[in-house]
């Protein structure tokens, strides 16, 4: 009962807005747990671990495709910058903890909060339990993780958002909005993203036109080449009969053709020679929109312009493109990765053909394959069990990092093998959000009795250390990426937000840039950053024990 009361209060507190800033569910739940924990409620650590394993598996499942694609040659620059940011964050957190005299628990909470990675709290807790200390000492260290995390997380989320969206562009001496416009021009004019509202205007349409006398005798391929702009002749009415279109079909005077394409082209100069007519039978063909998860290795690393010229893309139009849940700019030079989700529209027969070529249709379902979830967590945790023992010290990945790896493999298998069972987005949200916040609630409840004592003991020094841990790694990464690696500034900021696992920072960068371009640098670093920062929870405890 107390856990669910903590969740209710935590989610409510997380919605409180102060200017443009909100606490968020994680911080709100931690603070609610700390307050309720003053009445000394005892909650099983096993329950806390169960929630945490669900959270880690869901994170791994989401980022699996991007994680493994980042290991390819093309992803090495982003991989290197992610390693620089996460590695320098670990080193700086250890150095400052030694300087200020923080114990291992406070050090882990400092790093987890400043780099806004909640998973580090759990892996650090795993490592603390393996230290061979007395139950009282383990309780103190675990409480210190929660105390330091609460303070450093507030500093981290505000600091990284402000640094990347305001200070970093000044350090690089660039106008991020102008850089995005320049890159969009190089990639081809990006289309407007789809909002949550449904517009009365249809972007893609099917219209009927009568062939004029001067164009009779031309083939379908010649007509399509003449109008250009990816307009397709879908079918032809001749003498009362409807004929399916073919490139070599010769059109005659009086034929009516059904043409699909973007509305601005269908009503533009391209179709001026044709006479538009109303033909219900020609226009009443089945059309559909579907989300396609890219699994075909031959599609991966190709641009949208390359794919548009493929035979399987005939009659298909791209409405939306997302990677790791974040929208990407739709432009000819945008590169498609395995695991990307493409929302395509077109006639039913074209969509079916394109789906078979690209991957599989991610159709809405309410059924979760619990065999995959449960076996993935069990096998992953089993892999994390082996450890090296030095007296009472136990060094290993632990069950938590193992569950994360299990999620990575399951997510990658789902993206590469259509037959592998999937998990609905709604179920992933429950595992992700409830798994994390319930874990954080138990952490707060357990830390409650010692929270304020620990805060008084290390409050000022903890804030100063958090500022350094959040600012210095991002500063180092920005300087290396901009001056040495010459990466586009907008994409570089997206890389930093991803490596620091900060979604709010990415949103702030996009707002400053007035563009989705920074998202191009977010996916791979976010996937790799989650894994490294989760692993650092074990490392920092083992180093500072």
Secondary structure, 3 states (H helix, E strand, C coil): CHHHHHHHHHHHHHCCEECCEECHHHHHHHHHHHHHHHHCCCCCHHHHHHHHHHHHHHHHHHHHHHHHHCCCHHHHHHHHHHHHHHHHHHHHHHHHHHHHCCCHHHHHHHHHHHCCCCHHHHHHHHHHHCCCCCHHHHHHHHHHHHHHHHHHHHHHHHHHHHHHHHHHHHHHCCCHHHHHHHHHHHHCCCECCCCCCCCCCCCEEEEEEECCHHHCCCEHHHHHHHHCCCCEEEEEEECCEEEECCCCCECCCCCEEEEEEEHHHHCCHHHCCCEEECCHHHHCCCEEEEEEEECCCCCCCCEHHHHHCCHHHCCEEEEEEEECCEECCECCCCECCCCCEEEEEEEHHHHHHHHHHHEEECCCCCCCCHHHHHHHHHHHHHHHHCEEEECCEEEECHHHHHHHHHHHHHHHHHHHCCCCCCCCHHHHHHHHHHHHHHHHHHHHHHHHHHHHHHHHHHHHHHHHHHHHHHHHHHHHHHHHHHHHCCCCHHHHHHHHHHHCCCHHHHHHHHHHHCCCHHHHHCHHHHHHHHHHHHHHHHHHHHHHC
